[in-house]
Amino acid sequence: MTELFDKLKAKLAEVGMITDDELGDKSLTDEERIWLSVERYSKLRNDSKKITTESYLEATKKLDDLPEGSPEYEAAQKIIDEYEKQT
């Protein structure tokens, strides 16, 4: 593995993101570039699934106002369930 790969891997672990320019550096091997791309995508996907406290509180308020079984109620319930799983 190259020195640049080790630096980018550490940056990805610490900051959670590397840029397209860093990923496109010609000194990376194809294998290193693929590995970094997969890890970067995985972090993005995992971060986007996190439910904030604000979203959770908003969803709990909606449950009080919406009829049970409605699509909006089910969406709010899903947010609540996901938030409770991550805490």
N, C-alpha and C positions, 0 to 999 in steps of 0.2 A: 504494500500500500504506500502511496505517496505521502509526502509531508503535507501537501495541500489538503489531501483527503482527511488526514488526521485533524487538521485545523478546522475544516468545515464540519466534520463530524462533531467536534467539541462545541463549535458555535451552535450547531443545530440542537445539541443537548442542552446548552445553557440558555440560548435566546429563544429557541423554538422555530427559527426561520433562517433560511439562506436565500439569497437573491438568484434570479435567473442568470445574471452575469457570472456569479460565482459558480453556479452549477455548470455553466457553459465553458468554463476555463479549459483550454486545450491540453493542459498538463494532466488532467484527470483521465483515467482509463474509462472505457465504456462500462466496465463492471462497477467502478466507483461511482460514476455518474448515475447509473441505474439504482444503486443502493441508496445514494443520497436522495434521489427523486422519490423513491418509495417511502423513505423515512419522513421526508418533508410533507408528502401528501398525507401520510398517516397522522402526523401531528395536526395538520390543518383540519382533517376530518374529525379527529377527536375533539379538538378545540371548538369546532362549530356545533358539536352536539351538547355542549355544556349549557345548562339552563341557569340563568342568572336569578338572583333572589328577587329582583324586580319583576321578572317574568312570572315567577312562582306566585308572588303576592297578587299580581294582576289576575292570574288564572284562578286563584282561590276566591277572589271577589266575584269573578264571573260565575262561578258555580252557584253562588247564592242567588243570582239574578236570572239564570237561564233554566229553561225546563229540562229536567233530567231526560237523557236519551237523545237530545237534539245534537246535530253535528257540532255546534259550537261548544256545547257542554262536554262532548266527548273529546274535542281538541284540548279544551282547558284541563280536563282530567288527565290526558296524556302528558301534558306539561308538568302537572303536579307529580305524577308517577315517576317521570324521568328525573325530576329534581330530587325526589326522595331517594331514588336509587343512587344518585351521585354523592349524596351527603352521608 
